[in-house]
């Protein structure tokens, strides 16, 4: 199964970085360039087994489910329904403490895994998917990194941590 992985470092502790990555509503739309609309299904907070409905800025829709939810270290999602060309799609985000030049922070690693359908199209479609998904995930983690320095996003993430 092809994978696209990107890494970034942010100058906040892992719990706060994790909380930023899991913001919802208008706060999420403030920083995440991938999402036009996202809502949790029958839940107020993310958790293992919770489903989400997402509409991307490109108009594509996906229903996914939290396969894992382990604050402050990792979260994983799997697609239940989505674009016709994905047989399978999953995402995983990991957060680990890492100091840089004496500054405490977090190493964030985001990964997409996917399988294209139909199978006969994979030799052509998977390299295109690597390029497209790579571009998208790099933009997303760059936006996440900026969000980890945005006072409004940080305030919302801190409020989520306190709740």
Secondary structure, 3 states (H helix, E strand, C coil): CEEEEEEEEECCCHHHHHHHHCCCHHHHHHHCCCEEEEEEECCCCCCCCCEEEEEECCCCEEEEEEEEEECCCEEEEEEEECCCCEEEEEEEEEEEECCECCECCEEEEEEEEEEECCHHHHHHHHHHHHHHHHHHHHHHHHHHHHHCCCHHHHHHHHHHHHC
